[in-house]
């Protein structure tokens, strides 16, 4: 249980994908103008990240990894292609669901919803799980424990993304009614806030030691 908690805290806060690895910056900046949009995007990314990491873990451990039970040839050279196809499929499911049941939110997302496919934080999550064969959590190990660790890691990483983008949206909503100096209005103050948030999250680094 302690390992599960450590994985969740590390993925969500200590090594936050946006504020530590600087992955997923495009939607972090582009969809953080309103809290409602940020929450919706955060939930969508969390869902896609969790399902994609789980499916790619299963594919890798059953077919692609050396010694996998269903391996018929060395298919590691198409691993990235397979991972991206899985992510694209999950994004398509989310897009159809949001367009069907939340048309207003779908319109507000604009191009950023289908662009979740190219969100590097999701592919980064899948690759970190695959590369962590000798890491603290052994996320890529075969068996139920490895799968459980992968699900927790991906869910927490998505939650960390949702936390970061929601915090950013809340601050930007306040900045809309603040007296921001003219030279800093727009992208300037946005990037400054992002940098301050990243430095604030650096304070959690000691928790993983």
Backbone as ProteinMPNN parsed JSONL, in Angstrom:
{"seq_chain_A": "XXXXXXXXXXXXXXXXXXXXXXXXXXXXXXXXXXXXXXXXXXXXXXXXXXXXXXXXXXXXXXXXXXXXXXXXXXXXXXXXXXXXXXXXXXXXXXXXXXXXXXXXXXXXXXXXXXXXXXXXXXXXXXXXXXXXXXXXXXXXXXXXXXXXXXXXXXXXXXXXXXXXXXXXXXXXXXXXXXXXXXXXXXXXXXXXXXXXXXXXXXXXXXXXX", "coords_chain_A": {"N_chain_A": [[0.843, -1.208, 0.0], [1.994, 1.187, 0.728], [3.734, 1.609, -1.401], [1.948, 2.102, -3.495], [0.777, 4.526, -2.676], [3.064, 6.127, -2.737], [3.726, 6.049, -5.456], [1.473, 7.392, -6.52], [1.644, 9.968, -5.311], [4.121, 10.802, -6.285], [3.748, 10.841, -9.116], [1.626, 12.644, -9.413], [2.231, 15.039, -8.005], [4.992, 15.462, -7.07], [6.663, 14.81, -9.303], [5.242, 16.198, -11.333], [3.705, 16.099, -14.488], [3.357, 18.354, -16.129], [4.516, 20.567, -14.756], [6.965, 19.67, -13.914], [8.179, 17.839, -15.756], [7.534, 19.303, -17.973], [5.707, 18.568, -19.971], [2.943, 18.452, -22.21], [2.419, 21.164, -22.494], [1.128, 22.724, -24.422], [-1.869, 22.33, -24.388], [-2.051, 23.08, -21.719], [-1.471, 25.802, -21.644], [-3.201, 26.727, -23.658], [-5.859, 25.955, -23.054], [-6.516, 26.923, -20.613], [-8.004, 29.141, -19.906], [-10.486, 29.357, -18.709], [-11.955, 27.997, -15.772], [-13.894, 25.972, -15.977], [-13.489, 24.915, -18.55], [-10.868, 24.027, -18.196], [-11.126, 22.047, -16.229], [-12.698, 20.177, -17.622], [-10.92, 19.51, -19.74], [-8.831, 18.471, -18.217], [-10.028, 16.187, -17.071], [-10.589, 14.747, -19.411], [-7.989, 14.272, -20.434], [-6.951, 12.784, -18.306], [-8.541, 10.469, -18.413], [-7.903, 9.468, -21.008], [-5.127, 9.131, -20.719], [-4.958, 7.215, -18.639], [-6.35, 4.945, -19.668], [-4.929, 4.528, -22.056], [-2.275, 4.045, -21.152], [-2.732, 1.706, -19.732], [-3.675, -0.086, -21.731], [-1.493, -0.079, -23.522], [0.454, -1.134, -21.844], [-0.507, -3.75, -21.51], [-0.415, -4.674, -24.202], [2.336, -4.444, -24.664], [3.455, -6.207, -22.759], [2.334, -8.623, -23.476], [2.823, -8.99, -26.188], [4.899, -7.369, -27.395], [7.214, -7.119, -25.753], [10.417, -8.604, -24.987], [10.424, -12.063, -24.672], [7.725, -12.19, -24.195], [4.537, -13.824, -23.826], [2.957, -14.073, -26.177], [4.576, -13.348, -28.249], [5.683, -13.245, -31.587], [7.541, -12.307, -33.262], [10.214, -9.902, -33.41], [8.904, -7.004, -32.625], [9.479, -4.552, -31.682], [10.283, -2.307, -33.061], [8.053, -1.027, -34.025], [6.814, -0.028, -31.865], [6.349, 2.644, -30.984], [4.544, 3.514, -32.919], [2.354, 1.841, -32.451], [1.684, 2.628, -29.847], [0.888, 5.307, -30.296], [-1.305, 4.889, -31.974], [-3.076, 3.606, -30.22], [-3.499, 5.692, -28.373], [-4.689, 7.585, -30.067], [-7.077, 6.248, -30.68], [-8.353, 6.193, -28.161], [-8.694, 8.936, -27.737], [-10.48, 9.508, -29.768], [-12.776, 8.197, -28.836], [-13.318, 9.747, -26.54], [-13.776, 12.221, -27.754], [-16.105, 11.731, -29.292], [-17.905, 11.18, -27.229], [-17.961, 13.584, -25.71], [-18.851, 15.385, -27.682], [-21.397, 14.386, -28.106], [-22.777, 14.512, -25.604], [-22.002, 16.849, -24.307], [-22.16, 19.373, -25.929], [-21.655, 22.155, -25.81], [-19.289, 22.348, -24.296], [-17.694, 20.916, -26.008], [-17.51, 22.623, -28.23], [-16.186, 24.767, -27.049], [-13.703, 23.691, -26.5], [-12.61, 23.417, -29.027], [-9.991, 23.064, -31.374], [-8.312, 21.883, -29.602], [-9.232, 19.555, -28.376], [-9.205, 17.225, -30.246], [-6.462, 17.417, -30.517], [-5.437, 16.232, -28.294], [-4.461, 13.824, -28.978], [-1.879, 14.315, -29.83], [-0.754, 15.148, -27.517], [2.015, 15.339, -25.652], [2.351, 14.518, -23.057], [0.765, 12.288, -22.613], [1.772, 10.283, -24.345], [4.303, 10.329, -23.228], [3.766, 9.312, -20.659], [3.035, 6.645, -21.269], [5.48, 5.764, -22.338], [7.239, 6.163, -20.182], [6.278, 4.259, -18.399], [6.933, 1.983, -19.854], [9.721, 2.183, -19.974], [10.583, 1.993, -17.384], [11.805, -0.356, -16.284], [13.651, -1.067, -14.377], [13.172, 0.661, -12.39], [12.057, 2.493, -9.41], [9.44, 1.582, -9.0], [9.059, -0.5, -10.668], [7.314, -0.484, -12.92], [6.936, -1.65, -15.408], [6.982, -4.374, -15.059], [5.865, -7.751, -15.501], [2.641, -9.231, -14.806], [-0.027, -9.009, -12.292], [0.672, -7.056, -10.319], [2.415, -5.278, -11.615], [0.629, -4.263, -13.541], [-1.275, -3.033, -11.886], [0.316, -1.046, -10.657], [0.917, 0.439, -12.926], [-1.623, 1.435, -13.699], [-2.265, 3.023, -11.466], [-0.151, 4.865, -11.562], [-0.61, 6.139, -14.094], [-3.203, 7.178, -13.715], [-2.765, 8.928, -11.563], [-0.871, 10.629, -12.734], [-2.427, 11.797, -14.753], [-4.274, 13.058, -13.075], [-2.553, 14.874, -11.877], [-1.966, 16.49, -14.081], [-4.548, 17.552, -14.511], [-4.837, 18.949, -12.105], [-2.791, 20.894, -12.337], [-3.563, 22.366, -14.654], [-6.049, 23.317, -13.884], [-5.431, 24.915, -11.658], [-3.945, 26.84, -13.014], [-5.918, 27.933, -14.675], [-7.664, 29.045, -12.781], [-6.06, 31.084, -11.707], [-5.626, 32.635, -13.994], [-8.214, 33.527, -14.539], [-8.568, 35.281, -12.415], [-6.612, 37.104, -13.079], [-7.743, 38.342, -15.253], [-9.3, 40.369, -14.299], [-7.538, 41.884, -12.996], [-5.106, 44.502, -12.465], [-2.923, 44.337, -14.625], [0.34, 45.122, -15.659], [0.812, 46.808, -18.782], [2.928, 45.872, -20.597], [3.102, 43.2, -19.853], [0.759, 41.936, -20.352], [-1.352, 39.326, -21.604], [0.408, 36.809, -23.269], [2.776, 37.182, -21.844], [2.311, 37.524, -18.981], [1.051, 35.126, -18.562], [3.022, 33.151, -19.056], [4.811, 33.868, -17.062], [3.317, 33.264, -14.755], [3.072, 30.498, -15.114], [5.75, 29.743, -14.802], [6.169, 30.481, -12.109], [4.374, 28.758, -10.827], [5.616, 26.316, -11.479], [8.013, 26.595, -10.04], [6.939, 26.671, -7.478], [5.951, 24.063, -7.205], [8.329, 22.734, -7.123], [9.012, 22.679, -4.521], [7.951, 20.391, -3.467], [9.728, 18.417, -3.978], [11.415, 17.188, -2.085], [9.777, 15.336, -0.868], [9.893, 12.883, -2.069], [12.16, 11.636, -1.221]], "CA_chain_A": [[0.0, 0.0, 0.0], [2.891, 2.334, 0.757], [4.25, 1.832, -2.751], [0.86, 2.696, -4.283], [0.684, 5.938, -2.288], [4.269, 6.82, -3.217], [3.572, 6.209, -6.905], [0.469, 8.42, -6.785], [2.178, 11.278, -4.938], [5.215, 11.152, -7.193], [3.246, 11.154, -10.455], [0.688, 13.772, -9.413], [2.719, 16.281, -7.4], [6.446, 15.637, -7.023], [7.125, 14.829, -10.694], [4.087, 16.599, -12.148], [4.074, 16.033, -15.901], [3.399, 19.699, -16.718], [5.362, 21.512, -14.028], [8.287, 19.088, -13.682], [8.7, 17.349, -17.037], [7.142, 20.26, -19.018], [4.983, 17.859, -21.025], [1.562, 18.9, -22.315], [2.368, 22.617, -22.319], [0.194, 23.336, -25.389], [-3.2, 22.492, -23.784], [-1.91, 23.754, -20.429], [-1.571, 27.234, -21.913], [-4.293, 27.059, -24.566], [-7.203, 25.643, -22.556], [-6.584, 27.316, -19.195], [-8.592, 30.476, -19.785], [-11.627, 29.251, -17.815], [-11.851, 26.815, -14.917], [-14.769, 24.914, -16.491], [-12.778, 24.284, -19.663], [-9.677, 23.359, -17.678], [-11.555, 20.813, -15.567], [-13.086, 19.245, -18.676], [-9.718, 19.028, -20.41], [-8.101, 17.64, -17.27], [-10.688, 14.888, -16.98], [-10.4, 14.043, -20.68], [-6.594, 13.808, -20.496], [-6.79, 11.731, -17.301], [-9.151, 9.246, -18.947], [-7.11, 8.968, -22.127], [-3.829, 8.703, -20.208], [-5.108, 5.982, -17.865], [-6.701, 3.824, -20.543], [-3.84, 4.303, -23.009], [-1.157, 3.413, -20.448], [-3.131, 0.334, -19.403], [-3.722, -0.898, -22.959], [-0.135, -0.247, -24.049], [1.147, -2.072, -20.94], [-0.963, -5.098, -21.862], [0.147, -5.015, -25.51], [3.785, -4.592, -24.551], [3.815, -7.38, -21.97], [1.834, -9.831, -24.113], [3.224, -9.147, -27.589], [6.084, -6.657, -27.867], [8.404, -7.273, -24.917], [11.187, -9.835, -25.166], [9.945, -13.136, -23.821], [6.28, -12.111, -23.989], [3.924, -15.112, -24.179], [2.36, -14.093, -27.518], [5.503, -12.771, -29.207], [5.95, -14.071, -32.766], [8.698, -11.7, -33.914], [10.645, -8.674, -32.756], [8.063, -5.908, -33.105], [9.784, -3.357, -30.908], [10.5, -1.158, -33.943], [6.775, -0.345, -34.279], [6.215, 0.238, -30.561], [5.836, 4.019, -30.934], [3.366, 3.582, -33.786], [1.252, 1.185, -31.754], [1.286, 3.479, -28.73], [0.166, 6.47, -30.825], [-2.607, 4.407, -32.461], [-3.928, 3.393, -29.047], [-3.867, 7.016, -27.857], [-5.64, 8.185, -31.016], [-8.362, 5.575, -30.51], [-8.969, 6.656, -26.922], [-9.105, 10.325, -27.951], [-11.682, 9.475, -30.606], [-13.896, 7.852, -27.955], [-13.62, 10.921, -25.717], [-14.337, 13.267, -28.613], [-17.49, 11.372, -29.617], [-18.718, 11.299, -26.012], [-18.138, 15.002, -25.374], [-19.671, 16.015, -28.722], [-22.761, 13.897, -27.969], [-23.441, 14.853, -24.353], [-21.618, 18.193, -23.857], [-21.818, 20.112, -27.15], [-21.075, 23.461, -25.488], [-17.9, 22.122, -23.914], [-16.997, 20.471, -27.212], [-17.208, 23.808, -29.039], [-15.206, 25.607, -26.357], [-12.398, 23.054, -26.639], [-12.097, 23.69, -30.371], [-9.001, 22.154, -31.936], [-7.486, 21.283, -28.554], [-9.708, 18.213, -28.023], [-8.511, 16.214, -31.064], [-5.014, 17.526, -30.341], [-4.989, 15.382, -27.192], [-3.701, 12.738, -29.601], [-0.468, 14.705, -29.899], [-0.329, 15.627, -26.206], [3.211, 14.553, -25.352], [2.299, 13.964, -21.706], [0.147, 10.96, -22.673], [2.79, 9.387, -24.884], [5.368, 10.273, -22.23], [3.335, 8.401, -19.609], [3.164, 5.274, -21.79], [6.89, 5.444, -22.51], [7.846, 6.051, -18.858], [5.9, 2.94, -17.889], [7.69, 0.976, -20.605], [11.158, 2.304, -19.74], [10.896, 1.88, -15.963], [11.957, -1.775, -15.966], [14.478, -1.211, -13.189], [12.931, 1.82, -11.55], [11.567, 2.273, -8.05], [8.142, 0.941, -8.925], [9.03, -1.624, -11.616], [5.998, -0.36, -13.557], [6.83, -2.469, -16.613], [7.059, -5.795, -14.778], [4.685, -8.508, -15.865], [1.824, -9.68, -13.694], [-1.044, -8.076, -11.775], [1.26, -5.937, -9.581], [2.877, -4.309, -12.6], [-0.543, -3.616, -14.132], [-1.85, -2.14, -10.873], [1.201, 0.113, -10.544], [0.766, 1.234, -14.143], [-2.907, 2.136, -13.638], [-2.15, 4.069, -10.436], [0.768, 5.872, -12.083], [-1.26, 6.899, -15.161], [-4.326, 7.92, -13.135], [-2.211, 10.034, -10.781], [-0.253, 11.578, -13.664], [-3.527, 12.562, -15.329], [-4.783, 13.94, -12.034], [-1.597, 15.969, -11.736], [-2.204, 17.394, -15.206], [-5.798, 18.259, -14.231], [-4.564, 19.899, -11.026], [-1.982, 22.004, -12.84], [-4.304, 23.207, -15.612], [-7.123, 23.979, -13.142], [-4.793, 26.009, -10.918], [-3.588, 27.878, -13.981], [-7.147, 28.591, -15.125], [-8.158, 29.888, -11.699], [-5.215, 32.282, -11.622], [-5.848, 33.48, -15.18], [-9.51, 34.188, -14.383], [-8.354, 36.417, -11.522], [-5.799, 38.093, -13.794], [-8.582, 39.056, -16.211], [-9.862, 41.564, -13.65], [-6.442, 42.521, -12.264], [-4.417, 45.59, -13.167], [-1.642, 43.807, -15.086], [1.079, 46.11, -16.473], [0.584, 46.62, -20.207], [3.904, 45.016, -21.293], [2.999, 41.796, -19.437], [-0.558, 41.391, -20.653], [-1.381, 38.256, -22.608], [1.333, 35.683, -23.117], [3.828, 37.483, -20.879], [1.905, 37.203, -17.624], [0.727, 33.693, -18.542], [4.264, 32.395, -18.921], [5.345, 34.157, -15.728], [2.541, 32.476, -13.793], [3.46, 29.095, -15.291], [7.062, 29.577, -14.184], [6.02, 30.556, -10.654], [3.761, 27.493, -10.423], [6.637, 25.273, -11.562], [8.921, 26.764, -8.894], [6.208, 26.291, -6.266], [5.888, 22.596, -7.138], [9.671, 22.235, -6.812], [9.069, 22.527, -3.072], [7.54, 19.032, -3.097], [10.749, 17.453, -4.422], [11.965, 16.452, -0.957], [8.846, 14.309, -0.392], [10.196, 11.583, -2.669], [13.454, 11.146, -0.733]], "C_chain_A": [[0.875, 1.254, 0.0], [3.444, 2.663, -0.611], [3.212, 2.502, -3.631], [0.744, 4.191, -3.981], [1.872, 6.728, -2.819], [4.21, 7.051, -4.717], [2.618, 7.357, -7.215], [0.998, 9.815, -6.468], [3.277, 11.726, -5.9], [4.699, 11.595, -8.55], [2.404, 12.421, -10.465], [1.319, 15.085, -8.976], [4.226, 16.448, -7.552], [7.024, 15.753, -8.424], [5.95, 15.127, -11.619], [4.492, 16.712, -13.619], [4.202, 17.412, -16.536], [4.481, 20.557, -16.069], [6.738, 20.96, -13.681], [8.926, 18.625, -14.989], [8.43, 18.322, -18.187], [6.549, 19.558, -20.231], [3.536, 18.343, -21.03], [1.396, 20.4, -22.136], [1.322, 23.266, -23.227], [-1.222, 23.444, -24.814], [-3.15, 23.206, -22.44], [-2.034, 25.262, -20.587], [-2.848, 27.564, -22.678], [-5.68, 26.871, -23.999], [-7.358, 26.041, -21.088], [-7.117, 28.726, -19.018], [-9.777, 30.486, -18.832], [-11.52, 27.956, -17.025], [-12.695, 25.673, -15.461], [-14.112, 24.176, -17.65], [-11.584, 23.485, -19.169], [-10.041, 22.041, -17.0], [-11.943, 19.763, -16.6], [-11.891, 18.657, -19.399], [-8.918, 18.11, -19.491], [-8.702, 16.256, -17.138], [-10.501, 14.078, -18.253], [-8.99, 13.471, -20.788], [-6.358, 12.683, -19.493], [-7.357, 10.415, -17.803], [-8.294, 8.643, -20.043], [-5.769, 8.425, -21.642], [-3.93, 7.367, -19.483], [-5.389, 4.787, -18.76], [-5.559, 3.504, -21.503], [-2.657, 3.595, -22.35], [-1.484, 1.962, -20.114], [-3.089, -0.559, -20.632], [-2.32, -1.123, -23.516], [0.699, -1.17, -23.156], [0.786, -3.505, -21.299], [-0.361, -5.54, -23.192], [1.639, -5.286, -25.407], [4.16, -5.886, -23.845], [3.317, -8.683, -22.574], [2.428, -10.075, -25.489], [4.605, -8.581, -27.882], [7.347, -6.954, -27.062], [9.113, -8.594, -25.19], [10.717, -10.885, -24.17], [8.461, -13.093, -23.547], [5.616, -13.396, -24.479], [3.377, -15.196, -25.598], [3.296, -13.541, -28.586], [5.754, -13.746, -30.355], [7.149, -13.545, -33.547], [9.061, -10.45, -33.132], [9.892, -7.499, -33.365], [8.354, -4.604, -32.372], [9.956, -2.118, -31.781], [9.206, -0.417, -34.271], [6.075, 0.016, -32.967], [5.607, 1.642, -30.509], [4.566, 4.158, -31.769], [2.158, 2.982, -33.088], [0.757, 2.052, -30.603], [0.456, 4.671, -29.224], [-1.206, 6.064, -31.358], [-3.563, 4.174, -31.303], [-4.41, 4.73, -28.493], [-4.9, 7.681, -28.763], [-7.023, 7.558, -30.882], [-9.081, 6.042, -29.257], [-9.465, 8.095, -27.057], [-10.382, 10.381, -28.789], [-12.91, 9.13, -29.777], [-14.313, 9.054, -27.112], [-14.288, 12.007, -26.556], [-15.792, 12.979, -28.961], [-18.4, 11.543, -28.406], [-18.998, 12.763, -25.681], [-19.032, 15.696, -26.4], [-21.135, 15.622, -28.583], [-23.471, 14.49, -26.763], [-23.116, 16.259, -23.849], [-21.215, 19.043, -25.059], [-21.207, 21.483, -26.883], [-19.607, 23.349, -25.119], [-17.074, 21.707, -25.117], [-16.607, 21.664, -28.084], [-16.149, 24.673, -28.376], [-13.8, 25.011, -26.44], [-11.77, 23.371, -27.987], [-11.116, 22.62, -30.829], [-8.227, 21.409, -30.865], [-7.958, 19.888, -28.153], [-9.089, 17.132, -28.909], [-7.002, 16.264, -30.915], [-4.515, 16.79, -29.102], [-4.167, 14.219, -27.74], [-2.213, 13.058, -29.613], [0.034, 15.281, -28.581], [0.834, 14.755, -25.739], [3.189, 13.981, -23.946], [1.709, 12.558, -21.711], [1.133, 9.94, -23.233], [3.948, 9.246, -23.901], [5.028, 9.33, -21.102], [3.497, 6.952, -20.056], [4.624, 4.858, -21.9], [7.605, 5.325, -21.161], [7.514, 4.715, -18.211], [6.739, 1.859, -18.558], [9.168, 0.999, -20.258], [11.559, 2.023, -18.298], [11.049, 0.421, -15.528], [12.757, -1.991, -14.687], [14.281, -0.05, -12.214], [12.402, 1.45, -10.174], [10.334, 1.373, -8.032], [8.032, -0.28, -9.834], [7.694, -1.647, -12.358], [5.829, -1.317, -14.727], [6.89, -3.957, -16.324], [5.757, -6.479, -15.15], [3.899, -8.884, -14.613], [0.884, -8.615, -13.176], [-0.451, -6.874, -11.042], [1.743, -4.857, -10.541], [1.724, -3.559, -13.241], [-1.172, -2.636, -13.151], [-1.01, -0.881, -10.722], [1.064, 1.029, -11.755], [-0.518, 2.054, -14.111], [-2.841, 3.285, -12.638], [-1.275, 5.205, -10.944], [0.084, 6.757, -13.128], [-2.411, 7.746, -14.619], [-3.826, 9.129, -12.346], [-1.558, 11.076, -11.678], [-1.319, 12.428, -14.352], [-4.15, 13.512, -14.33], [-3.864, 15.118, -11.786], [-1.728, 16.985, -12.859], [-3.465, 18.223, -14.963], [-5.609, 19.3, -13.135], [-3.823, 21.121, -11.541], [-2.798, 22.929, -13.737], [-5.456, 23.932, -14.914], [-6.579, 25.129, -12.307], [-4.468, 27.169, -11.85], [-4.833, 28.647, -14.43], [-7.709, 29.504, -14.041], [-7.365, 31.181, -11.567], [-5.484, 33.216, -12.799], [-7.211, 34.17, -15.126], [-9.38, 35.406, -13.468], [-7.554, 37.519, -12.233], [-6.624, 38.897, -14.792], [-9.156, 40.343, -15.616], [-8.791, 42.285, -12.835], [-5.799, 43.594, -13.127], [-3.005, 45.113, -13.535], [-0.936, 44.882, -15.913], [0.962, 45.78, -17.962], [1.628, 45.727, -20.891], [3.768, 43.53, -20.967], [1.658, 41.167, -19.793], [-0.486, 40.326, -21.742], [-0.395, 37.158, -22.276], [2.372, 35.925, -22.032], [3.46, 37.066, -19.47], [1.561, 35.733, -17.504], [1.972, 32.849, -18.329], [4.92, 32.647, -17.573], [4.63, 33.347, -14.652], [2.913, 30.999, -13.89], [4.812, 28.819, -14.641], [6.994, 29.602, -12.665], [5.382, 29.277, -10.115], [4.784, 26.358, -10.429], [7.604, 25.37, -10.393], [8.235, 26.376, -7.581], [6.162, 24.777, -6.106], [7.264, 21.987, -6.879], [9.838, 22.014, -5.309], [8.662, 21.141, -2.6], [8.627, 17.999, -3.381], [11.28, 16.612, -3.267], [11.054, 15.336, -0.461], [9.195, 12.935, -0.908], [11.487, 10.98, -2.149], [13.274, 10.307, 0.531]], "O_chain_A": [[0.546, 2.252, -0.64], [3.61, 3.832, -0.96], [3.549, 3.376, -4.43], [0.63, 5.014, -4.889], [1.718, 7.854, -3.292], [4.595, 8.115, -5.202], [2.908, 8.198, -8.066], [0.823, 10.741, -7.261], [3.343, 12.896, -6.278], [5.151, 12.607, -9.085], [2.46, 13.193, -11.422], [0.982, 16.139, -9.515], [4.691, 17.45, -8.095], [7.784, 16.678, -8.712], [5.699, 14.391, -12.573], [5.497, 17.342, -13.949], [5.063, 17.62, -17.39], [5.269, 21.2, -16.762], [7.594, 21.704, -13.202], [10.068, 18.973, -15.291], [9.022, 18.19, -19.258], [6.851, 19.905, -21.372], [2.967, 18.615, -19.972], [0.35, 20.86, -21.677], [0.698, 24.253, -22.84], [-1.751, 24.554, -24.749], [-4.114, 23.871, -22.061], [-2.642, 25.926, -19.747], [-3.507, 28.563, -22.387], [-6.606, 27.564, -24.419], [-8.248, 25.538, -20.402], [-6.727, 29.428, -18.085], [-10.055, 31.509, -18.208], [-11.053, 26.941, -17.541], [-12.268, 24.519, -15.418], [-14.174, 22.949, -17.722], [-11.316, 22.391, -19.665], [-9.349, 21.037, -17.172], [-11.567, 18.598, -16.476], [-11.841, 17.452, -19.647], [-8.387, 17.091, -19.933], [-7.978, 15.262, -17.097], [-10.282, 12.868, -18.197], [-8.813, 12.32, -21.188], [-5.643, 11.727, -19.794], [-6.736, 9.365, -17.643], [-7.991, 7.45, -20.018], [-5.322, 7.374, -22.102], [-3.094, 6.485, -19.682], [-4.75, 3.742, -18.633], [-5.256, 2.334, -21.737], [-2.098, 2.657, -22.917], [-0.619, 1.09, -20.2], [-2.537, -1.658, -20.589], [-1.992, -2.233, -23.936], [1.553, -1.905, -23.651], [1.657, -4.371, -21.384], [0.148, -6.655, -23.302], [2.146, -6.243, -25.992], [5.075, -6.588, -24.275], [3.822, -9.75, -22.226], [2.534, -11.221, -25.926], [5.409, -9.236, -28.547], [8.436, -7.032, -27.631], [8.484, -9.579, -25.576], [10.625, -10.622, -22.971], [7.967, -13.881, -22.74], [6.081, -13.998, -25.447], [3.335, -16.285, -26.172], [2.866, -13.29, -29.712], [6.005, -14.93, -30.127], [7.707, -14.248, -34.389], [8.292, -9.996, -32.285], [10.196, -7.056, -34.472], [7.564, -3.662, -32.434], [9.793, -0.997, -31.299], [9.257, 0.715, -34.75], [4.884, 0.328, -32.96], [4.48, 1.812, -30.044], [3.625, 4.842, -31.368], [1.065, 3.547, -33.129], [-0.45, 2.195, -30.405], [-0.568, 5.0, -28.627], [-2.171, 6.814, -31.209], [-4.743, 4.512, -31.399], [-5.591, 4.886, -28.18], [-5.869, 8.27, -28.283], [-8.031, 8.259, -30.962], [-10.291, 6.264, -29.285], [-10.535, 8.434, -26.551], [-11.258, 11.209, -28.54], [-13.977, 9.706, -29.987], [-15.5, 9.349, -26.981], [-15.251, 12.636, -26.117], [-16.626, 13.884, -28.93], [-19.536, 11.998, -28.54], [-20.138, 13.136, -25.404], [-19.88, 16.508, -26.03], [-22.023, 16.415, -28.898], [-24.619, 14.922, -26.864], [-23.87, 16.812, -23.048], [-20.044, 19.398, -25.193], [-20.342, 21.934, -27.634], [-18.78, 24.144, -25.565], [-15.91, 22.086, -25.246], [-15.498, 21.708, -28.616], [-15.304, 25.252, -29.059], [-12.815, 25.748, -26.449], [-10.559, 23.569, -28.09], [-11.374, 21.424, -30.691], [-7.558, 20.418, -31.159], [-7.161, 19.104, -27.636], [-8.493, 16.194, -28.379], [-6.325, 15.265, -31.159], [-3.308, 16.722, -28.87], [-3.288, 13.692, -27.058], [-1.382, 12.169, -29.426], [1.129, 15.841, -28.528], [0.654, 13.569, -25.462], [3.934, 13.045, -23.657], [2.108, 11.72, -20.902], [1.309, 8.862, -22.665], [4.511, 8.161, -23.757], [5.903, 8.61, -20.622], [4.03, 6.126, -19.316], [4.968, 3.718, -21.587], [8.484, 4.477, -21.006], [8.36, 4.108, -17.554], [7.201, 0.928, -17.899], [9.813, -0.049, -20.244], [12.741, 1.834, -18.011], [10.482, 0.013, -14.514], [12.562, -2.988, -13.991], [15.108, 0.19, -11.335], [12.309, 0.277, -9.815], [10.196, 0.512, -7.164], [7.041, -1.009, -9.786], [7.026, -2.679, -12.424], [4.714, -1.753, -15.015], [6.853, -4.752, -17.264], [4.687, -5.872, -15.12], [4.428, -8.857, -13.502], [0.978, -7.451, -13.568], [-1.004, -5.778, -11.124], [1.515, -3.668, -10.316], [1.818, -2.352, -13.464], [-1.56, -1.533, -13.536], [-1.548, 0.225, -10.664], [1.092, 2.252, -11.621], [-0.509, 3.236, -14.457], [-3.304, 4.39, -12.923], [-1.616, 6.377, -10.778], [0.182, 7.983, -13.062], [-2.576, 8.899, -15.017], [-4.389, 10.219, -12.444], [-1.672, 12.275, -11.42], [-1.142, 13.635, -14.517], [-4.515, 14.635, -14.676], [-4.323, 16.228, -11.518], [-1.618, 18.19, -12.633], [-3.469, 19.436, -15.175], [-6.152, 20.401, -13.218], [-4.185, 22.254, -11.221], [-2.728, 24.149, -13.591], [-5.807, 25.045, -15.306], [-7.188, 26.197, -12.249], [-4.689, 28.332, -11.514], [-4.8, 29.872, -14.549], [-8.175, 30.605, -14.334], [-7.937, 32.247, -11.341], [-5.561, 34.433, -12.631], [-7.349, 35.29, -15.618], [-10.004, 36.439, -13.711], [-7.788, 38.708, -12.016], [-6.248, 40.016, -15.144], [-9.459, 41.29, -16.343], [-9.103, 43.197, -12.069], [-5.929, 43.594, -14.351], [-2.029, 45.437, -12.859], [-1.557, 45.491, -16.784], [1.008, 44.614, -18.352], [1.246, 44.886, -21.705], [4.26, 42.686, -21.716], [1.453, 39.976, -19.555], [0.322, 40.409, -22.667], [-0.362, 36.643, -21.159], [2.806, 34.983, -21.369], [4.21, 36.333, -18.825], [1.761, 35.143, -16.442], [1.97, 31.931, -17.508], [5.521, 31.74, -16.997], [5.266, 32.808, -13.746], [3.055, 30.323, -12.87], [4.999, 27.783, -14.003], [7.686, 28.83, -12.001], [5.793, 28.766, -9.072], [4.823, 25.541, -9.509], [7.981, 24.352, -9.812], [8.868, 25.821, -6.683], [6.316, 24.264, -4.998], [7.353, 20.835, -6.456], [10.704, 21.252, -4.881], [8.977, 20.746, -1.477], [8.459, 16.824, -3.055], [11.568, 15.43, -3.455], [11.502, 14.471, 0.291], [8.853, 11.928, -0.288], [11.877, 9.903, -2.598], [14.254, 9.809, 1.086]]}, "name": "protein", "num_of_chains": 1, "seq": "XXXXXXXXXXXXXXXXXXXXXXXXXXXXXXXXXXXXXXXXXXXXXXXXXXXXXXXXXXXXXXXXXXXXXXXXXXXXXXXXXXXXXXXXXXXXXXXXXXXXXXXXXXXXXXXXXXXXXXXXXXXXXXXXXXXXXXXXXXXXXXXXXXXXXXXXXXXXXXXXXXXXXXXXXXXXXXXXXXXXXXXXXXXXXXXXXXXXXXXXXXXXXXXXX"}
